[in-house]
Amino acid sequence: MDSGLTRHLQPPQSRPGKNHPIATARPRPCICGFERQRRTVSSNHRTFASEPVEGHDNFQDGHEFLNRGGQRGPQKDILLPGTYYINPLLFKVIPETAKEVKPGEVAVIVSNTGKDPSDEVRREMAAKVRARMEREEREQAEESAARLDKIDNNRTAAEIRDELLTGDPADRRLDEGAHEAYVVPEGYRGIQETVVGPGRYYVNTLAITPIIIPTTNQTVEWTAGEVANTFDPFEVISKDGFTMQLEVRVVFRVKPEDAPFMVAKIGGIDRLIQNVMHPLIDSIFRNQASESSAMAYLQNRHEEQERAEARVRAHLLKYHVDVVNVLICHIHLPEELMKTQTEKILAEQRQNMYNAQREAEDKRIQLEKTKAHADNRKDLMAATVGVEIAGKRAEQRKAEGEGEAHYILQTGKAEAEKVRLMGEAQGVAYREQVNALGAQGVAVVETLKVIGEKNVRITPDVLASGGGGSDGGGIGTLLLLNLFREQMKSSNNGEKK
């Protein structure tokens, strides 16, 4: 806003005339400027708008404005909607529309006025931002490592976390707070740390520059469809040399407290998408695809998606961007590979069908066998019981035989021992009798004993005796003995028969 030099200053009570029209500010703000020959804006302040003065009644009192030290050039104060009496020879009024911040957005304010931040202020701001980012990086790395540890059997969660935290050394050197240092507290010139929420605001666009940043979820797609924020699908080469087309969708957001630092780092959402997200995600998917065969990449789609999301999160966090999801929407494999894979799958399905049929026949045979077994269950049980009974009987007879043999054996042994002992006793008795009676006397005693036991008759009914001499008695005794011997022989022969 420029103003011309004037020599005629009218008080605010003057009515509008030919040289003093009414300045009307419709429902949009008006920014006023004033120019004076002897006092200009000092170049040492490096400011684009004059320091405000008070008491000029919205620039309607020109005398008061000059007396209080008003400066030439763009003014920081603005005129709200209304009707004002302003000297056009002193001030030039430039209408400007009100700025609106819609729901789901914040305005990052870049102030062109205020004190220049010292090096100490910049270092403090950079250190504060760096401490917060390191804490968020650790938390996010631990969360991603715990999620990847479930699908990665070759590395531990600690190894995955260390890899995510290490990153690219060159990228870390560029990320040592140099960009965040341009964010300053209120009252300093630069990107303001505090953002402005949804609403309608009257803003002096020469003093401050608002940058609208969406805080809701934003989507970037790499697809053949015609939608906003769309790039062509990625064409990547697998480990086995096949070219694959990947359709990918990334959902991200910028938190309100991170918006000033994101603006300081990259400038805005469009630059973030074009200069950071597109080349970064392209590189990540190309690197991952080169580590796996085409069919393995297709079959392990979920695992590949989880790994890509962890890497994208770690990289975009450095730009103060929160990644919500990284989705692999579609994987296009070469037609010849898909044909081969289809034939392989059909062959496997046929093999599975044959196996299923064989298992069904085996089960049918088993069913018939079980059914026949059930039908003959009664006979089988009777035969089984008969076998068991026969076995028990055999065991019984065996036990009885063993018992009888044992009894006979023991009885025989006892009888033999008895006979032996009796023979020994009888021998002793015979020896004693022989010693007492003599051999002939013992023979007569034993003979008489046997005669007594066998009831042998040795005396005839008629006894013929030749005389009473001793010789006659001897002959009689001899006859009796012969008769006794004949009787014994007859008795023995009868027993043998």
LINWOBEL-V993661 format. One record per backbone hydrogen bond with DSSP energy under -1.0 kcal/mol. NH is the residue of the N-H (numbers start at 1). CO is the residue of the C=O. If there is no record, write none. Layout:
BEGIN
nh: {NH/NH}
co: {CO/CO}
END
This chain:
BEGIN
nh: {14/23/25/28/30/31/33/34/50/60/60/61/65/66/67/68/69/70/72/73/75/79/82/84/90/91/92/94/96/99/101/105/106/107/108/110/111/112/115/122/123/124/125/126/127/128/129/130/131/132/133/134/135/136/137/138/139/140/141/142/143/144/145/146/147/148/149/151/152/160/161/162/163/164/165/166/167/172/173/174/181/182/183/184/188/189/190/191/192/193/196/199/201/205/207/208/209/211/213/215/218/220/221/222/223/227/231/234/236/238/239/241/244/245/246/247/248/249/250/251/252/253/258/259/262/263/264/265/266/272/273/274/275/276/277/278/280/281/282/283/284/285/286/287/288/289/290/291/292/297/298/299/300/304/305/306/307/308/309/310/311/312/313/314/315/316/317/318/319/320/321/322/324/325/327/329/330/332/338/339/340/341/342/343/344/345/346/347/348/349/350/351/352/353/354/355/356/357/358/359/360/361/362/363/364/365/366/367/368/369/370/371/372/373/374/375/376/377/380/381/382/383/384/385/386/387/388/389/390/391/392/393/394/395/396/397/398/399/400/401/402/403/404/405/406/407/408/409/410/411/412/413/414/415/416/417/418/419/420/421/422/423/424/425/426/427/428/429/430/431/432/433/434/435/436/437/438/442/443/444/445/446/447/448/449/450/451/452/453/454/456/473/474/475/476/477/478/479/480/481/482/483/484/485/486/487/488/489/490/491/492/493/494/495/496/497}
co: {11/84/82/26/79/94/92/73/74/56/57/56/61/62/63/64/66/65/39/34/32/30/25/23/87/87/33/31/29/201/199/102/213/196/211/209/190/207/187/118/119/120/121/122/123/124/125/126/127/128/129/130/131/132/133/134/135/136/137/138/139/140/141/142/143/144/145/148/148/156/157/158/159/160/161/162/163/168/169/170/177/179/180/191/185/115/111/182/109/184/107/101/99/203/204/204/110/108/106/104/252/250/229/248/231/225/221/246/244/242/292/238/236/332/234/330/222/327/220/325/218/322/255/255/258/259/260/261/262/268/269/270/271/272/272/273/276/277/278/279/280/281/282/283/284/285/286/288/289/293/294/295/296/300/301/302/303/304/305/306/307/308/309/310/311/312/313/315/316/317/316/253/251/251/249/247/247/245/334/335/336/337/338/339/340/341/342/343/344/345/346/347/348/349/350/351/352/353/354/355/356/357/358/359/360/361/362/363/364/365/366/367/368/369/370/371/372/374/376/377/378/379/380/381/382/383/384/385/386/387/388/389/390/391/392/393/394/395/396/397/398/399/400/401/402/403/404/405/406/407/408/409/410/411/412/413/414/415/416/417/418/419/420/421/422/423/424/425/426/427/428/429/430/431/432/433/434/438/439/440/441/442/443/444/445/446/447/448/449/450/451/469/470/471/472/473/474/475/476/477/478/479/480/481/482/483/484/485/486/487/488/489/490/491/492/493}
END
